[in-house]
Amino acid sequence: MKNARHSTPDLSGATWRSSTHSGGNNECVEVADDIPGIVPVRDSKRPAGPVLGISPDAWGAFLDHLR
């Protein structure tokens, strides 16, 4: 089995947003919608911290489950 190569997307131009349900208290996750192929997710309290990259299909399924 071949090793899969993964590249780190450039998130320097990402536009981050949080849910309108968060209340603006910086205790939620943020997502960036403008990165092709992934949905980056980060902790709003640690904007310079790690980012989790989720496939658009998995993110959609997660949102459907929440609804």
PQR file of N, CA, C, O and H, with PARSE charges and radii, in Angstrom:
ATOM      1  N   MET A   1       0.842  -1.176   0.000 -0.4000 1.5000
ATOM      2  CA  MET A   1       0.000   0.000   0.000 -0.0000 2.0000
ATOM      3  C   MET A   1       0.885   1.236   0.000  0.5500 1.7000
ATOM      4  O   MET A   1       1.828   1.329   0.786 -0.5500 1.4000
ATOM      5  N   LYS A   2       0.587   2.174  -0.872 -0.4000 1.5000
ATOM      6  CA  LYS A   2       1.374   3.394  -0.961 -0.0000 2.0000
ATOM      7  C   LYS A   2       1.013   4.356   0.162  0.5500 1.7000
ATOM      8  O   LYS A   2      -0.126   4.405   0.626 -0.5500 1.4000
ATOM      9  H   LYS A   2      -0.179   2.097  -1.510  0.4000 1.0000
ATOM     10  N   ASN A   3       2.016   5.119   0.583 -0.4000 1.5000
ATOM     11  CA  ASN A   3       1.759   6.164   1.569 -0.0000 2.0000
ATOM     12  C   ASN A   3       1.042   7.327   0.897  0.5500 1.7000
ATOM     13  O   ASN A   3       1.440   7.774  -0.179 -0.5500 1.4000
ATOM     14  H   ASN A   3       2.942   5.080   0.206  0.4000 1.0000
ATOM     15  N   ALA A   4      -0.001   7.806   1.526 -0.4000 1.5000
ATOM     16  CA  ALA A   4      -0.722   8.967   0.988 -0.0000 2.0000
ATOM     17  C   ALA A   4       0.044  10.224   1.360  0.5500 1.7000
ATOM     18  O   ALA A   4       0.517  10.362   2.488 -0.5500 1.4000
ATOM     19  H   ALA A   4      -0.324   7.443   2.400  0.4000 1.0000
ATOM     20  N   ARG A   5       0.162  11.122   0.425 -0.4000 1.5000
ATOM     21  CA  ARG A   5       0.809  12.403   0.700 -0.0000 2.0000
ATOM     22  C   ARG A   5      -0.268  13.427   0.962  0.5500 1.7000
ATOM     23  O   ARG A   5      -1.224  13.566   0.199 -0.5500 1.4000
ATOM     24  H   ARG A   5      -0.222  11.010  -0.491  0.4000 1.0000
ATOM     25  N   HIS A   6      -0.096  14.129   2.039 -0.4000 1.5000
ATOM     26  CA  HIS A   6      -1.040  15.181   2.394 -0.0000 2.0000
ATOM     27  C   HIS A   6      -0.280  16.491   2.446  0.5500 1.7000
ATOM     28  O   HIS A   6       0.816  16.564   3.002 -0.5500 1.4000
ATOM     29  H   HIS A   6       0.680  14.016   2.659  0.4000 1.0000
ATOM     30  N   SER A   7      -0.862  17.514   1.869 -0.4000 1.5000
ATOM     31  CA  SER A   7      -0.228  18.820   1.954 -0.0000 2.0000
ATOM     32  C   SER A   7      -1.022  19.689   2.916  0.5500 1.7000
ATOM     33  O   SER A   7      -2.226  19.511   3.096 -0.5500 1.4000
ATOM     34  H   SER A   7      -1.752  17.454   1.418  0.4000 1.0000
ATOM     35  N   THR A   8      -0.337  20.608   3.511 -0.4000 1.5000
ATOM     36  CA  THR A   8      -0.984  21.537   4.426 -0.0000 2.0000
ATOM     37  C   THR A   8      -1.506  22.714   3.623  0.5500 1.7000
ATOM     38  O   THR A   8      -0.730  23.396   2.953 -0.5500 1.4000
ATOM     39  H   THR A   8       0.642  20.752   3.364  0.4000 1.0000
ATOM     40  N   PRO A   9      -2.811  22.965   3.677 -0.5600 1.5000
ATOM     41  CA  PRO A   9      -3.348  24.086   2.898  0.2800 2.0000
ATOM     42  C   PRO A   9      -2.907  25.422   3.491  0.5500 1.7000
ATOM     43  O   PRO A   9      -2.675  25.535   4.694 -0.5500 1.4000
ATOM     44  N   ASP A  10      -2.797  26.415   2.640 -0.4000 1.5000
ATOM     45  CA  ASP A  10      -2.456  27.764   3.081 -0.0000 2.0000
ATOM     46  C   ASP A  10      -3.710  28.405   3.667  0.5500 1.7000
ATOM     47  O   ASP A  10      -4.666  28.678   2.942 -0.5500 1.4000
ATOM     48  H   ASP A  10      -2.985  26.323   1.662  0.4000 1.0000
ATOM     49  N   LEU A  11      -3.708  28.644   4.961 -0.4000 1.5000
ATOM     50  CA  LEU A  11      -4.860  29.227   5.644 -0.0000 2.0000
ATOM     51  C   LEU A  11      -4.668  30.709   5.943  0.5500 1.7000
ATOM     52  O   LEU A  11      -5.475  31.310   6.653 -0.5500 1.4000
ATOM     53  H   LEU A  11      -2.931  28.422   5.550  0.4000 1.0000
ATOM     54  N   SER A  12      -3.602  31.302   5.402 -0.4000 1.5000
ATOM     55  CA  SER A  12      -3.304  32.701   5.712 -0.0000 2.0000
ATOM     56  C   SER A  12      -4.400  33.649   5.228  0.5500 1.7000
ATOM     57  O   SER A  12      -4.593  34.712   5.818 -0.5500 1.4000
ATOM     58  H   SER A  12      -2.946  30.815   4.826  0.4000 1.0000
ATOM     59  N   GLY A  13      -5.106  33.294   4.188 -0.4000 1.5000
ATOM     60  CA  GLY A  13      -6.181  34.158   3.674 -0.0000 2.0000
ATOM     61  C   GLY A  13      -7.567  33.688   4.072  0.5500 1.7000
ATOM     62  O   GLY A  13      -8.566  34.183   3.549 -0.5500 1.4000
ATOM     63  H   GLY A  13      -4.950  32.431   3.708  0.4000 1.0000
ATOM     64  N   ALA A  14      -7.639  32.738   4.991 -0.4000 1.5000
ATOM     65  CA  ALA A  14      -8.940  32.172   5.392 -0.0000 2.0000
ATOM     66  C   ALA A  14      -9.793  33.218   6.106  0.5500 1.7000
ATOM     67  O   ALA A  14      -9.294  34.034   6.882 -0.5500 1.4000
ATOM     68  H   ALA A  14      -6.828  32.336   5.416  0.4000 1.0000
ATOM     69  N   THR A  15     -11.067  33.168   5.826 -0.4000 1.5000
ATOM     70  CA  THR A  15     -12.035  34.007   6.526 -0.0000 2.0000
ATOM     71  C   THR A  15     -12.756  33.119   7.523  0.5500 1.7000
ATOM     72  O   THR A  15     -13.544  32.255   7.140 -0.5500 1.4000
ATOM     73  H   THR A  15     -11.472  32.505   5.196  0.4000 1.0000
ATOM     74  N   TRP A  16     -12.488  33.333   8.797 -0.4000 1.5000
ATOM     75  CA  TRP A  16     -13.031  32.494   9.858 -0.0000 2.0000
ATOM     76  C   TRP A  16     -14.351  33.058  10.345  0.5500 1.7000
ATOM     77  O   TRP A  16     -14.546  34.273  10.385 -0.5500 1.4000
ATOM     78  H   TRP A  16     -11.848  34.035   9.108  0.4000 1.0000
ATOM     79  N   ARG A  17     -15.257  32.158  10.715 -0.4000 1.5000
ATOM     80  CA  ARG A  17     -16.547  32.573  11.275 -0.0000 2.0000
ATOM     81  C   ARG A  17     -16.962  31.584  12.342  0.5500 1.7000
ATOM     82  O   ARG A  17     -16.533  30.430  12.346 -0.5500 1.4000
ATOM     83  H   ARG A  17     -15.098  31.171  10.682  0.4000 1.0000
ATOM     84  N   SER A  18     -17.801  32.054  13.245 -0.4000 1.5000
ATOM     85  CA  SER A  18     -18.362  31.174  14.265 -0.0000 2.0000
ATOM     86  C   SER A  18     -19.875  31.183  14.121  0.5500 1.7000
ATOM     87  O   SER A  18     -20.434  32.025  13.418 -0.5500 1.4000
ATOM     88  H   SER A  18     -18.149  32.992  13.242  0.4000 1.0000
ATOM     89  N   SER A  19     -20.513  30.273  14.767 -0.4000 1.5000
ATOM     90  CA  SER A  19     -21.957  30.146  14.698 -0.0000 2.0000
ATOM     91  C   SER A  19     -22.640  31.391  15.266  0.5500 1.7000
ATOM     92  O   SER A  19     -22.153  32.000  16.218 -0.5500 1.4000
ATOM     93  H   SER A  19     -20.059  29.589  15.337  0.4000 1.0000
ATOM     94  N   THR A  20     -23.757  31.752  14.675 -0.4000 1.5000
ATOM     95  CA  THR A  20     -24.550  32.856  15.217 -0.0000 2.0000
ATOM     96  C   THR A  20     -25.140  32.478  16.570  0.5500 1.7000
ATOM     97  O   THR A  20     -25.590  33.350  17.314 -0.5500 1.4000
ATOM     98  H   THR A  20     -24.153  31.257  13.901  0.4000 1.0000
ATOM     99  N   HIS A  21     -25.142  31.197  16.895 -0.4000 1.5000
ATOM    100  CA  HIS A  21     -25.659  30.723  18.176 -0.0000 2.0000
ATOM    101  C   HIS A  21     -24.611  30.790  19.291  0.5500 1.7000
ATOM    102  O   HIS A  21     -24.917  30.493  20.446 -0.5500 1.4000
ATOM    103  H   HIS A  21     -24.777  30.488  16.291  0.4000 1.0000
ATOM    104  N   SER A  22     -23.389  31.175  18.956 -0.4000 1.5000
ATOM    105  CA  SER A  22     -22.316  31.157  19.949 -0.0000 2.0000
ATOM    106  C   SER A  22     -22.395  32.311  20.938  0.5500 1.7000
ATOM    107  O   SER A  22     -21.829  32.216  22.027 -0.5500 1.4000
ATOM    108  H   SER A  22     -23.140  31.416  18.018  0.4000 1.0000
ATOM    109  N   GLY A  23     -23.062  33.371  20.601 -0.4000 1.5000
ATOM    110  CA  GLY A  23     -23.205  34.496  21.515 -0.0000 2.0000
ATOM    111  C   GLY A  23     -21.993  35.405  21.564  0.5500 1.7000
ATOM    112  O   GLY A  23     -21.984  36.365  22.334 -0.5500 1.4000
ATOM    113  H   GLY A  23     -23.521  33.448  19.716  0.4000 1.0000
ATOM    114  N   GLY A  24     -20.971  35.132  20.769 -0.4000 1.5000
ATOM    115  CA  GLY A  24     -19.806  35.995  20.708 -0.0000 2.0000
ATOM    116  C   GLY A  24     -18.915  35.982  21.936  0.5500 1.7000
ATOM    117  O   GLY A  24     -18.180  36.942  22.165 -0.5500 1.4000
ATOM    118  H   GLY A  24     -20.979  34.352  20.143  0.4000 1.0000
ATOM    119  N   ASN A  25     -18.961  34.920  22.734 -0.4000 1.5000
ATOM    120  CA  ASN A  25     -18.168  34.877  23.961 -0.0000 2.0000
ATOM    121  C   ASN A  25     -16.840  34.129  23.806  0.5500 1.7000
ATOM    122  O   ASN A  25     -16.190  33.805  24.800 -0.5500 1.4000
ATOM    123  H   ASN A  25     -19.558  34.140  22.548  0.4000 1.0000
ATOM    124  N   ASN A  26     -16.439  33.856  22.558 -0.4000 1.5000
ATOM    125  CA  ASN A  26     -15.164  33.176  22.272 -0.0000 2.0000
ATOM    126  C   ASN A  26     -15.051  31.805  22.907  0.5500 1.7000
ATOM    127  O   ASN A  26     -13.950  31.389  23.266 -0.5500 1.4000
ATOM    128  H   ASN A  26     -16.967  34.120  21.751  0.4000 1.0000
ATOM    129  N   GLU A  27     -16.136  31.103  23.055 -0.4000 1.5000
ATOM    130  CA  GLU A  27     -16.093  29.742  23.583 -0.0000 2.0000
ATOM    131  C   GLU A  27     -16.777  28.789  22.610  0.5500 1.7000
ATOM    132  O   GLU A  27     -17.730  28.091  22.956 -0.5500 1.4000
ATOM    133  H   GLU A  27     -17.031  31.441  22.763  0.4000 1.0000
ATOM    134  N   CYS A  28     -16.268  28.782  21.400 -0.4000 1.5000
ATOM    135  CA  CYS A  28     -16.867  27.929  20.383 -0.0000 2.0000
ATOM    136  C   CYS A  28     -15.795  27.550  19.364  0.5500 1.7000
ATOM    137  O   CYS A  28     -14.619  27.868  19.537 -0.5500 1.4000
ATOM    138  H   CYS A  28     -15.494  29.349  21.119  0.4000 1.0000
ATOM    139  N   VAL A  29     -16.207  26.880  18.324 -0.4000 1.5000
ATOM    140  CA  VAL A  29     -15.307  26.585  17.221 -0.0000 2.0000
ATOM    141  C   VAL A  29     -15.570  27.579  16.105  0.5500 1.7000
ATOM    142  O   VAL A  29     -16.652  28.159  16.011 -0.5500 1.4000
ATOM    143  H   VAL A  29     -17.163  26.621  18.183  0.4000 1.0000
ATOM    144  N   GLU A  30     -14.571  27.765  15.268 -0.4000 1.5000
ATOM    145  CA  GLU A  30     -14.697  28.599  14.083 -0.0000 2.0000
ATOM    146  C   GLU A  30     -14.401  27.742  12.873  0.5500 1.7000
ATOM    147  O   GLU A  30     -13.617  26.796  12.950 -0.5500 1.4000
ATOM    148  H   GLU A  30     -13.692  27.293  15.345  0.4000 1.0000
ATOM    149  N   VAL A  31     -15.025  28.067  11.757 -0.4000 1.5000
ATOM    150  CA  VAL A  31     -14.766  27.378  10.500 -0.0000 2.0000
ATOM    151  C   VAL A  31     -14.426  28.405   9.431  0.5500 1.7000
ATOM    152  O   VAL A  31     -14.809  29.572   9.518 -0.5500 1.4000
ATOM    153  H   VAL A  31     -15.662  28.835  11.694  0.4000 1.0000
ATOM    154  N   ALA A  32     -13.710  27.949   8.435 -0.4000 1.5000
ATOM    155  CA  ALA A  32     -13.408  28.774   7.265 -0.0000 2.0000
ATOM    156  C   ALA A  32     -14.050  28.097   6.063  0.5500 1.7000
ATOM    157  O   ALA A  32     -13.804  26.920   5.802 -0.5500 1.4000
ATOM    158  H   ALA A  32     -13.399  27.001   8.364  0.4000 1.0000
ATOM    159  N   ASP A  33     -14.869  28.839   5.335 -0.4000 1.5000
ATOM    160  CA  ASP A  33     -15.601  28.265   4.196 -0.0000 2.0000
ATOM    161  C   ASP A  33     -14.873  28.398   2.867  0.5500 1.7000
ATOM    162  O   ASP A  33     -15.281  27.786   1.880 -0.5500 1.4000
ATOM    163  H   ASP A  33     -15.069  29.796   5.547  0.4000 1.0000
ATOM    164  N   ASP A  34     -13.822  29.173   2.823 -0.4000 1.5000
ATOM    165  CA  ASP A  34     -13.235  29.539   1.536 -0.0000 2.0000
ATOM    166  C   ASP A  34     -11.963  28.769   1.175  0.5500 1.7000
ATOM    167  O   ASP A  34     -11.146  29.262   0.398 -0.5500 1.4000
ATOM    168  H   ASP A  34     -13.491  29.671   3.625  0.4000 1.0000
ATOM    169  N   ILE A  35     -11.789  27.576   1.725 -0.4000 1.5000
ATOM    170  CA  ILE A  35     -10.624  26.749   1.418 -0.0000 2.0000
ATOM    171  C   ILE A  35     -11.105  25.530   0.622  0.5500 1.7000
ATOM    172  O   ILE A  35     -11.843  24.701   1.155 -0.5500 1.4000
ATOM    173  H   ILE A  35     -12.453  27.176   2.357  0.4000 1.0000
ATOM    174  N   PRO A  36     -10.698  25.412  -0.639 -0.5600 1.5000
ATOM    175  CA  PRO A  36     -11.183  24.312  -1.480  0.2800 2.0000
ATOM    176  C   PRO A  36     -10.789  22.933  -0.941  0.5500 1.7000
ATOM    177  O   PRO A  36      -9.636  22.705  -0.575 -0.5500 1.4000
ATOM    178  N   GLY A  37     -11.749  22.033  -0.899 -0.4000 1.5000
ATOM    179  CA  GLY A  37     -11.491  20.642  -0.566 -0.0000 2.0000
ATOM    180  C   GLY A  37     -11.542  20.271   0.903  0.5500 1.7000
ATOM    181  O   GLY A  37     -11.624  19.085   1.223 -0.5500 1.4000
ATOM    182  H   GLY A  37     -12.685  22.219  -1.196  0.4000 1.0000
ATOM    183  N   ILE A  38     -11.497  21.236   1.808 -0.4000 1.5000
ATOM    184  CA  ILE A  38     -11.580  20.941   3.240 -0.0000 2.0000
ATOM    185  C   ILE A  38     -12.388  22.023   3.948  0.5500 1.7000
ATOM    186  O   ILE A  38     -12.587  23.121   3.427 -0.5500 1.4000
ATOM    187  H   ILE A  38     -11.431  22.200   1.548  0.4000 1.0000
ATOM    188  N   VAL A  39     -12.842  21.686   5.133 -0.4000 1.5000
ATOM    189  CA  VAL A  39     -13.463  22.664   6.029 -0.0000 2.0000
ATOM    190  C   VAL A  39     -12.538  22.759   7.244  0.5500 1.7000
ATOM    191  O   VAL A  39     -12.546  21.872   8.098 -0.5500 1.4000
ATOM    192  H   VAL A  39     -12.681  20.794   5.556  0.4000 1.0000
ATOM    193  N   PRO A  40     -11.739  23.834   7.327 -0.5600 1.5000
ATOM    194  CA  PRO A  40     -10.869  23.994   8.489  0.2800 2.0000
ATOM    195  C   PRO A  40     -11.679  24.381   9.726  0.5500 1.7000
ATOM    196  O   PRO A  40     -12.578  25.218   9.649 -0.5500 1.4000
ATOM    197  N   VAL A  41     -11.359  23.775  10.856 -0.4000 1.5000
ATOM    198  CA  VAL A  41     -12.061  24.043  12.114 -0.0000 2.0000
ATOM    199  C   VAL A  41     -11.008  24.326  13.178  0.5500 1.7000
ATOM    200  O   VAL A  41     -10.004  23.619  13.269 -0.5500 1.4000
ATOM    201  H   VAL A  41     -10.629  23.094  10.919  0.4000 1.0000
ATOM    202  N   ARG A  42     -11.240  25.368  13.990 -0.4000 1.5000
ATOM    203  CA  ARG A  42     -10.304  25.706  15.059 -0.0000 2.0000
ATOM    204  C   ARG A  42     -11.053  26.177  16.297  0.5500 1.7000
ATOM    205  O   ARG A  42     -12.237  26.508  16.234 -0.5500 1.4000
ATOM    206  H   ARG A  42     -12.056  25.943  13.916  0.4000 1.0000
ATOM    207  N   ASP A  43     -10.354  26.202  17.411 -0.4000 1.5000
ATOM    208  CA  ASP A  43     -10.890  26.685  18.682 -0.0000 2.0000
ATOM    209  C   ASP A  43     -10.797  28.208  18.677  0.5500 1.7000
ATOM    210  O   ASP A  43      -9.722  28.763  18.449 -0.5500 1.4000
ATOM    211  H   ASP A  43      -9.392  25.933  17.462  0.4000 1.0000
ATOM    212  N   SER A  44     -11.913  28.884  18.926 -0.4000 1.5000
ATOM    213  CA  SER A  44     -11.914  30.342  18.892 -0.0000 2.0000
ATOM    214  C   SER A  44     -11.024  30.956  19.970  0.5500 1.7000
ATOM    215  O   SER A  44     -10.573  32.092  19.824 -0.5500 1.4000
ATOM    216  H   SER A  44     -12.786  28.434  19.111  0.4000 1.0000
ATOM    217  N   LYS A  45     -10.766  30.219  21.046 -0.4000 1.5000
ATOM    218  CA  LYS A  45      -9.899  30.725  22.116 -0.0000 2.0000
ATOM    219  C   LYS A  45      -8.423  30.635  21.734  0.5500 1.7000
ATOM    220  O   LYS A  45      -7.581  31.291  22.347 -0.5500 1.4000
ATOM    221  H   LYS A  45     -11.131  29.296  21.164  0.4000 1.0000
ATOM    222  N   ARG A  46      -8.109  29.819  20.718 -0.4000 1.5000
ATOM    223  CA  ARG A  46      -6.718  29.616  20.296 -0.0000 2.0000
ATOM    224  C   ARG A  46      -6.592  29.770  18.784  0.5500 1.7000
ATOM    225  O   ARG A  46      -6.290  28.802  18.086 -0.5500 1.4000
ATOM    226  H   ARG A  46      -8.793  29.286  20.220  0.4000 1.0000
ATOM    227  N   PRO A  47      -6.823  30.981  18.271 -0.5600 1.5000
ATOM    228  CA  PRO A  47      -6.808  31.156  16.820  0.2800 2.0000
ATOM    229  C   PRO A  47      -5.467  30.822  16.161  0.5500 1.7000
ATOM    230  O   PRO A  47      -5.432  30.503  14.973 -0.5500 1.4000
ATOM    231  N   ALA A  48      -4.380  30.889  16.903 -0.4000 1.5000
ATOM    232  CA  ALA A  48      -3.077  30.525  16.343 -0.0000 2.0000
ATOM    233  C   ALA A  48      -2.747  29.056  16.613  0.5500 1.7000
ATOM    234  O   ALA A  48      -1.670  28.583  16.248 -0.5500 1.4000
ATOM    235  H   ALA A  48      -4.409  31.149  17.868  0.4000 1.0000
ATOM    236  N   GLY A  49      -3.660  28.344  17.244 -0.4000 1.5000
ATOM    237  CA  GLY A  49      -3.439  26.948  17.592 -0.0000 2.0000
ATOM    238  C   GLY A  49      -3.700  26.017  16.418  0.5500 1.7000
ATOM    239  O   GLY A  49      -3.804  26.465  15.276 -0.5500 1.4000
ATOM    240  H   GLY A  49      -4.534  28.728  17.540  0.4000 1.0000
ATOM    241  N   PRO A  50      -3.804  24.732  16.695 -0.5600 1.5000
ATOM    242  CA  PRO A  50      -3.993  23.747  15.638  0.2800 2.0000
ATOM    243  C   PRO A  50      -5.345  23.890  14.942  0.5500 1.7000
ATOM    244  O   PRO A  50      -6.319  24.382  15.512 -0.5500 1.4000
ATOM    245  N   VAL A  51      -5.365  23.444  13.704 -0.4000 1.5000
ATOM    246  CA  VAL A  51      -6.576  23.462  12.876 -0.0000 2.0000
ATOM    247  C   VAL A  51      -6.868  22.041  12.442  0.5500 1.7000
ATOM    248  O   VAL A  51      -5.970  21.319  12.007 -0.5500 1.4000
ATOM    249  H   VAL A  51      -4.574  23.044  13.241  0.4000 1.0000
ATOM    250  N   LEU A  52      -8.104  21.645  12.559 -0.4000 1.5000
ATOM    251  CA  LEU A  52      -8.547  20.330  12.112 -0.0000 2.0000
ATOM    252  C   LEU A  52      -9.164  20.494  10.733  0.5500 1.7000
ATOM    253  O   LEU A  52     -10.070  21.309  10.556 -0.5500 1.4000
ATOM    254  H   LEU A  52      -8.833  22.231  12.913  0.4000 1.0000
ATOM    255  N   GLY A  53      -8.694  19.739   9.764 -0.4000 1.5000
ATOM    256  CA  GLY A  53      -9.246  19.774   8.411 -0.0000 2.0000
ATOM    257  C   GLY A  53     -10.240  18.641   8.223  0.5500 1.7000
ATOM    258  O   GLY A  53      -9.883  17.470   8.345 -0.5500 1.4000
ATOM    259  H   GLY A  53      -7.959  19.077   9.908  0.4000 1.0000
ATOM    260  N   ILE A  54     -11.474  18.985   7.928 -0.4000 1.5000
ATOM    261  CA  ILE A  54     -12.547  18.000   7.784 -0.0000 2.0000
ATOM    262  C   ILE A  54     -13.031  18.020   6.339  0.5500 1.7000
ATOM    263  O   ILE A  54     -13.131  19.086   5.731 -0.5500 1.4000
ATOM    264  H   ILE A  54     -11.764  19.937   7.829  0.4000 1.0000
ATOM    265  N   SER A  55     -13.329  16.856   5.793 -0.4000 1.5000
ATOM    266  CA  SER A  55     -13.838  16.817   4.423 -0.0000 2.0000
ATOM    267  C   SER A  55     -15.204  17.504   4.371  0.5500 1.7000
ATOM    268  O   SER A  55     -15.958  17.455   5.342 -0.5500 1.4000
ATOM    269  H   SER A  55     -13.248  15.991   6.286  0.4000 1.0000
ATOM    270  N   PRO A  56     -15.521  18.138   3.253 -0.5600 1.5000
ATOM    271  CA  PRO A  56     -16.837  18.776   3.134  0.2800 2.0000
ATOM    272  C   PRO A  56     -17.994  17.803   3.357  0.5500 1.7000
ATOM    273  O   PRO A  56     -19.012  18.182   3.936 -0.5500 1.4000
ATOM    274  N   ASP A  57     -17.854  16.556   2.907 -0.4000 1.5000
ATOM    275  CA  ASP A  57     -18.922  15.569   3.117 -0.0000 2.0000
ATOM    276  C   ASP A  57     -19.103  15.249   4.598  0.5500 1.7000
ATOM    277  O   ASP A  57     -20.230  15.165   5.086 -0.5500 1.4000
ATOM    278  H   ASP A  57     -17.027  16.247   2.437  0.4000 1.0000
ATOM    279  N   ALA A  58     -17.990  15.071   5.313 -0.4000 1.5000
ATOM    280  CA  ALA A  58     -18.075  14.787   6.746 -0.0000 2.0000
ATOM    281  C   ALA A  58     -18.641  15.983   7.507  0.5500 1.7000
ATOM    282  O   ALA A  58     -19.427  15.806   8.438 -0.5500 1.4000
ATOM    283  H   ALA A  58     -17.075  15.140   4.916  0.4000 1.0000
ATOM    284  N   TRP A  59     -18.253  17.187   7.123 -0.4000 1.5000
ATOM    285  CA  TRP A  59     -18.778  18.394   7.774 -0.0000 2.0000
ATOM    286  C   TRP A  59     -20.282  18.503   7.544  0.5500 1.7000
ATOM    287  O   TRP A  59     -21.032  18.823   8.466 -0.5500 1.4000
ATOM    288  H   TRP A  59     -17.615  17.331   6.367  0.4000 1.0000
ATOM    289  N   GLY A  60     -20.722  18.240   6.321 -0.4000 1.5000
ATOM    290  CA  GLY A  60     -22.150  18.278   6.013 -0.0000 2.0000
ATOM    291  C   GLY A  60     -22.927  17.256   6.820  0.5500 1.7000
ATOM    292  O   GLY A  60     -24.018  17.545   7.312 -0.5500 1.4000
ATOM    293  H   GLY A  60     -20.113  17.980   5.572  0.4000 1.0000
ATOM    294  N   ALA A  61     -22.366  16.055   6.958 -0.4000 1.5000
ATOM    295  CA  ALA A  61     -23.029  15.022   7.756 -0.0000 2.0000
ATOM    296  C   ALA A  61     -23.102  15.435   9.225  0.5500 1.7000
ATOM    297  O   ALA A  61     -24.110  15.196   9.889 -0.5500 1.4000
ATOM    298  H   ALA A  61     -21.480  15.820   6.558  0.4000 1.0000
ATOM    299  N   PHE A  62     -22.042  16.051   9.729 -0.4000 1.5000
ATOM    300  CA  PHE A  62     -22.023  16.542  11.107 -0.0000 2.0000
ATOM    301  C   PHE A  62     -23.120  17.591  11.317  0.5500 1.7000
ATOM    302  O   PHE A  62     -23.858  17.531  12.300 -0.5500 1.4000
ATOM    303  H   PHE A  62     -21.223  16.245   9.190  0.4000 1.0000
ATOM    304  N   LEU A  63     -23.224  18.542  10.399 -0.4000 1.5000
ATOM    305  CA  LEU A  63     -24.251  19.576  10.513 -0.0000 2.0000
ATOM    306  C   LEU A  63     -25.652  18.988  10.409  0.5500 1.7000
ATOM    307  O   LEU A  63     -26.556  19.400  11.136 -0.5500 1.4000
ATOM    308  H   LEU A  63     -22.625  18.590   9.600  0.4000 1.0000
ATOM    309  N   ASP A  64     -25.834  18.030   9.508 -0.4000 1.5000
ATOM    310  CA  ASP A  64     -27.145  17.362   9.399 -0.0000 2.0000
ATOM    311  C   ASP A  64     -27.512  16.683  10.702  0.5500 1.7000
ATOM    312  O   ASP A  64     -28.668  16.732  11.124 -0.5500 1.4000
ATOM    313  H   ASP A  64     -25.099  17.695   8.917  0.4000 1.0000
ATOM    314  N   HIS A  65     -26.542  16.051  11.345 -0.4000 1.5000
ATOM    315  CA  HIS A  65     -26.790  15.375  12.620 -0.0000 2.0000
ATOM    316  C   HIS A  65     -27.186  16.378  13.706  0.5500 1.7000
ATOM    317  O   HIS A  65     -28.053  16.093  14.532 -0.5500 1.4000
ATOM    318  H   HIS A  65     -25.603  16.011  11.003  0.4000 1.0000
ATOM    319  N   LEU A  66     -26.554  17.542  13.700 -0.4000 1.5000
ATOM    320  CA  LEU A  66     -26.886  18.569  14.687 -0.0000 2.0000
ATOM    321  C   LEU A  66     -28.303  19.099  14.526  0.5500 1.7000
ATOM    322  O   LEU A  66     -28.979  19.430  15.500 -0.5500 1.4000
ATOM    323  H   LEU A  66     -25.850  17.774  13.028  0.4000 1.0000
ATOM    324  N   ARG A  67     -28.724  19.170  13.297 -0.4000 1.5000
ATOM    325  CA  ARG A  67     -30.078  19.688  13.020 -0.0000 2.0000
ATOM    326  C   ARG A  67     -31.101  18.703  13.492  0.5500 1.7000
ATOM    327  O   ARG A  67     -32.300  18.945  13.354 -0.5500 1.4000
ATOM    328  H   ARG A  67     -28.175  18.901  12.506  0.4000 1.0000
TER
END
